[in-house]
Amino acid sequence: MKVRRTLLSGSRQMAIFDDLEPSEKVKVYDRGVMMDEDADTRYNALISYRTGDMWAPQVAPTEALQIETAHFLDCVEHGKTPLSDGEAGLRVVRILEAASRSVEARGAPVDIA
């Protein structure tokens, strides 16, 4: 089974992106997750869930790679800097490295260089 689903959850809402859905690729739920703020109990991941309504915003049925390729060609033709240039890639790598260090330190905040 192929799965291409991303879930983002906060204290007030949760969004799910499912690339394999033919319609309603994005669903936003009025439900959230509340983590216990106490450091002693946070380790045990005590979580309370809220539930509510769901809405699905209209998302244009476009192919991401096609859009990215068209943007790249436009930048080459007009001498523009792409949105996803090497600097953007470096920022992503720094964020991922900081996230890994944070996980190793049991969720401690990590500065991003």
Secondary structure, 3 states (H helix, E strand, C coil): CCCCEEEEECCCCEEEEECCCCCCCEEEECCEEEECCCHHHHCCCCEEEECCCEECCCCCCCCHHHHHHHHHHHHHHHCCCCCCCHHHHHHHHHHHHHHHHHHHCCCCCCCCC
